[in-house]
Amino acid sequence: ETGVTQTPRHLVMGMTNKKSLKCEQHLGHNAMYWYKQSAKKPLELMFVYNFKEQTENNSVPSRFSPECPNSSHLFLHLHTLQPEDSALYLCASSQDPGQTTYGYTFGSGTRLTVV
Amino acid sequence: GESVGLHLPTLSVQEGDNSIINCAYSNSASDYFIWYKQESGKGPQFIIDIRSNMDKRQGQRVTVLLNKTVKHLSLQIAATQPGDSAVYFCAENAGTALIFGKGTTLSVSS
């Protein structure tokens, strides 16, 4: 256990469904991130939150909607997704966005399949 | 654009051999680099890091080398074990977030 917990571990959803991914960290970190990991591609940064405020949206389609109610919790709300959105979604946290010690701590990810 | 990449998608070694995984980066302003290991079904895990004011850093069985002249980063694993089988990523600190390379899959046969 890394200290970053993601639920669910696996999710299958239809293109018309609405679902949410949850991430929780108890490391006392102030920054949280969503990354998308697709086969044969580098991890893609989606969103950055620092002290609950979104500081970066990396041109992510509006069918992905993040929410950060506090520094310990991060959600990714999903609606009307496409099959190409199937991927492993990773949450990470760090003491601050410019972290230069030990990098980020990652959760185990949610494996999303859109059918 | 600015990116971090790895030279080889796969590397196969025998148990006990030394492994070298390479990474090329393009952002000369990057000042902090990290190697991550990702095992099947898990998220990336921190292995070792290095700042741009260093050219070598050693950990337990791992060594990271940084060559800023050619913008090259490498991870050396001594006496590779079957438990080292995983995907390895390098990442650079772009200021607001980490940028990752594609990864090298290391396979260790006994």
Contacts between the chains, C-beta under 8 A, distances in Angstrom:
chain1	res1	chain2	res2	distance
A	2	B	43	6.9
A	2	B	45	7.2
A	4	B	43	7.5
A	6	B	43	8.0
A	33	B	97	6.4
A	35	B	100	8.0
A	40	B	102	7.3
A	41	B	102	6.7
A	42	B	3	7.7
A	42	B	4	7.5
A	42	B	5	7.8
A	42	B	89	7.7
A	42	B	99	7.8
A	42	B	100	4.7
A	42	B	101	5.7
A	42	B	102	4.9
A	42	B	103	7.3
A	43	B	44	7.5
A	43	B	89	7.1
A	43	B	100	4.1
A	45	B	97	5.0
A	45	B	98	7.6
A	45	B	99	7.4
A	48	B	96	6.1
A	48	B	97	5.4
A	55	B	96	6.6
A	56	B	96	5.7
A	56	B	97	6.4
A	90	B	43	5.3
A	90	B	44	7.4
A	92	B	43	7.6
A	97	B	95	8.0
A	97	B	96	5.1
A	97	B	97	6.5
A	98	B	93	7.1
A	98	B	95	6.1
A	98	B	96	7.0
A	99	B	93	7.2
A	100	B	31	7.3
A	100	B	32	4.5
A	100	B	51	7.1
A	100	B	93	6.1
A	101	B	49	7.6
A	102	B	46	5.7
A	102	B	49	6.8
A	103	B	34	4.2
A	103	B	36	7.4
A	103	B	46	5.3
A	103	B	49	6.2
A	103	B	91	6.9
A	103	B	98	6.5
A	104	B	46	7.8
A	104	B	98	6.2
A	105	B	46	7.5
A	106	B	36	8.0
A	106	B	43	3.4
A	106	B	44	4.9
A	106	B	45	7.2
A	107	B	43	5.3
A	108	B	41	6.9
A	108	B	42	5.3
A	108	B	43	5.0
A	109	B	42	7.8
A	109	B	43	5.3
